[in-house]
């Protein structure tokens, strides 16, 4: 595997990990403050379990929610790289 591909795979993995560790809980806490508790016993663990269940089931909306930070950062990095070449 080339250095470039390896580096990009590591960056993508770090972004996805940050999404799971930071964005998912932030979305949970913002949602509970805005809309109230999640279900009857609305804990973060239950919400994450539901979220990962939807990911495993292939829900397009949840996959988009998960991959959006990666897509946004990748587009931003590509734009910066293109601007530097111009």
TORROMAR-489133 format. One record per residue (C-alpha): residue in three letters; x, y, z. Coordinates in steps of 0.001 Angstrom, whole numbers, plus 524288, in hexadecimal, padded with zeros to 5 digits. Layout:
REM TORROMAR-489133
res ALA; u X; v Y; w Z $
...
This chain:
REM TORROMAR-489133
res UNK; u 80000; v 80000; w 80000 $
res UNK; u 80554; v 80D4A; w 7FC55 $
res UNK; u 808B1; v 81787; w 8067D $
res UNK; u 7FE0B; v 820A7; w 801A4 $
res UNK; u 7F348; v 81669; w 80280 $
res UNK; u 7F805; v 811CF; w 80FC4 $
res UNK; u 7F841; v 81FBF; w 814F2 $
res UNK; u 7EAAB; v 822A3; w 80FB2 $
res UNK; u 7E54A; v 81605; w 8157B $
res UNK; u 7EADC; v 819B6; w 822C6 $
res UNK; u 7E4FC; v 8275F; w 821CC $
res UNK; u 7D7BD; v 821C8; w 81DCF $
res UNK; u 7D834; v 8182D; w 8291A $
res UNK; u 7DB60; v 82316; w 832B1 $
res UNK; u 7D01A; v 82B55; w 82D93 $
res UNK; u 7C694; v 81FEE; w 82EB7 $
res UNK; u 7CB5C; v 81CFC; w 83C75 $
res UNK; u 7C9AA; v 82B43; w 84037 $
res UNK; u 7BBF6; v 82ADE; w 83A7F $
res UNK; u 7B867; v 81F40; w 842F5 $
res UNK; u 7BEE9; v 82477; w 84F4E $
res UNK; u 7BB50; v 832EB; w 84E19 $
res UNK; u 7B057; v 8355F; w 8445D $
res UNK; u 7A73C; v 82A3A; w 84838 $
res UNK; u 7A6E0; v 82DFD; w 856B4 $
res UNK; u 7A5D9; v 83C71; w 85331 $
res UNK; u 79A1E; v 8397A; w 84A83 $
res UNK; u 793F8; v 83184; w 85579 $
res UNK; u 79592; v 83C45; w 85F9E $
res UNK; u 790E8; v 846E4; w 85647 $
res UNK; u 78538; v 83E80; w 8528E $
res UNK; u 78163; v 83BAB; w 86097 $
res UNK; u 7826D; v 84A0A; w 86429 $
res UNK; u 77A57; v 84DF2; w 8585A $
res UNK; u 77055; v 842F7; w 85726 $
res UNK; u 77085; v 83C8E; w 8648B $
res UNK; u 774C7; v 82EEA; w 86886 $
res UNK; u 77700; v 8240D; w 85EC3 $
res UNK; u 76C8C; v 819B8; w 860CA $
res UNK; u 7682A; v 814ED; w 86E2C $
res UNK; u 775BE; v 81330; w 873FE $
res UNK; u 77D2B; v 81C7C; w 86B28 $
res UNK; u 78B55; v 81A3D; w 86E9C $
res UNK; u 796E9; v 81CEC; w 865DC $
res UNK; u 799DE; v 80E5A; w 86583 $
res UNK; u 78C4F; v 80AED; w 86085 $
res UNK; u 78CFC; v 815B4; w 8565E $
res UNK; u 79A54; v 81128; w 851B2 $
res UNK; u 7955A; v 80331; w 85143 $
res UNK; u 789FB; v 80789; w 848E4 $
res UNK; u 79316; v 80F71; w 8403B $
res UNK; u 79C94; v 80438; w 83E30 $
res UNK; u 79129; v 7FB16; w 83BA7 $
res UNK; u 78C82; v 80428; w 830E4 $
res UNK; u 79A5A; v 804B2; w 82B65 $
res UNK; u 79ADA; v 7F5D4; w 82B1B $
res UNK; u 78D8E; v 7F57B; w 82478 $
res UNK; u 792AF; v 7FE8F; w 819D9 $
res UNK; u 78A1E; v 80A6B; w 81C63 $
res UNK; u 78E1D; v 814AF; w 81243 $
res UNK; u 78AD8; v 82005; w 81B62 $
res UNK; u 79363; v 81AD6; w 8265D $
res UNK; u 79E86; v 817BD; w 81D02 $
res UNK; u 79D9B; v 8259D; w 817C3 $
res UNK; u 79DCD; v 82AE8; w 825B1 $
res UNK; u 7A9D3; v 822AE; w 8289E $
res UNK; u 7B160; v 825D8; w 81C36 $
res UNK; u 7ADD8; v 83456; w 81B1D $
res UNK; u 7B95A; v 83938; w 82345 $
res UNK; u 7C2AD; v 830DF; w 81B30 $
res UNK; u 7BCC7; v 8360A; w 80E93 $
res UNK; u 7BD3D; v 84430; w 8131E $
res UNK; u 7CB61; v 8436D; w 817AB $
res UNK; u 7CF8A; v 83C3F; w 80B50 $
res UNK; u 7C93B; v 84695; w 8029D $
res UNK; u 7CF8C; v 85158; w 80AC6 $
res UNK; u 7DCFA; v 84AE2; w 809D8 $
res UNK; u 7DB6A; v 848F1; w 7FB23 $
res UNK; u 7D79D; v 8572D; w 7F97D $
res UNK; u 7E365; v 85BBF; w 8013B $
res UNK; u 7EC74; v 852EF; w 7F967 $
res UNK; u 7E6AC; v 85807; w 7ECB4 $
res UNK; u 7E7FD; v 86633; w 7F125 $
res UNK; u 7F64E; v 8640B; w 7F461 $
res UNK; u 7F8EB; v 85F07; w 7E68D $
res UNK; u 7F27E; v 86AA4; w 7E013 $
